[in-house]
Each structure stands twice: as C-alpha cells, then as structure tokens.
Amino acid sequence: MKVKASIKRLCEACRIVKRRGRLYVICKDNPKHKQRQGFHTDAAAAAAEQQQPAAAVAAAARGWLDGGASIGARLWQGLH
C-alpha cells in the first residue's frame, strides 16, 4: 500500500472509500493500486530538535548512564 498526500484512481476498477477518517483506493483488478491518503511529517518537532546545542542533546541521551563514578562524585559533593 502506498501512503500519499493525494490519491487518485489509476484504472476503472479503482474505488475511493473513506474508512476511519482516511481515504483509501481499493482496486479489485490490480492490488498494486492500493493507496491511502494521510501523509504526515512532524516538522515542528524536527525543527525544535535541531535548535538544541549538541552538548545538551548528548547529556540528555546519557541521563544517569554516564558511568556510575560521576554519580557518586555528585552525591559526595552534595550537588545532586
């Protein structure tokens, strides 16, 4: 099944149906004509991710798994 922003009938046997709020192309003659409308990208999330500094991204990815010893050092110094 192809997911597209705009769908169209490719032959006379193709039928456009709406199911669960999405448009589909169903074809009895050629199953390769199956399509679904609803292509969506989350451009806002991608833009927000690019604006963060690389050091902040790396620190967030490590979380508490940055080597145990530094956790003990932070607790010892009282900086948790």
Residue pairs with C-beta under 8 A, 6 or more apart in sequence:
1 34
1 35
1 36
2 34
2 35
2 36
3 35
3 36
3 37
3 38
3 39
4 35
4 36
4 37
4 39
5 37
5 39
6 37
7 16
7 23
7 24
7 25
7 35
7 36
7 37
8 25
9 15
9 16
9 25
9 33
10 25
10 27
10 30
10 33
11 27
11 29
11 30
11 33
13 27
13 28
13 29
13 30
13 33
14 25
14 26
14 27
14 33
15 25
15 26
15 27
16 23
16 24
16 25
16 26
17 23
17 24
17 26
18 24
22 36
22 37
22 38
23 36
23 37
23 38
24 34
24 35
24 36
24 37
25 33
25 34
25 35
25 36
26 34
27 33
27 34
49 57
64 71
74 80
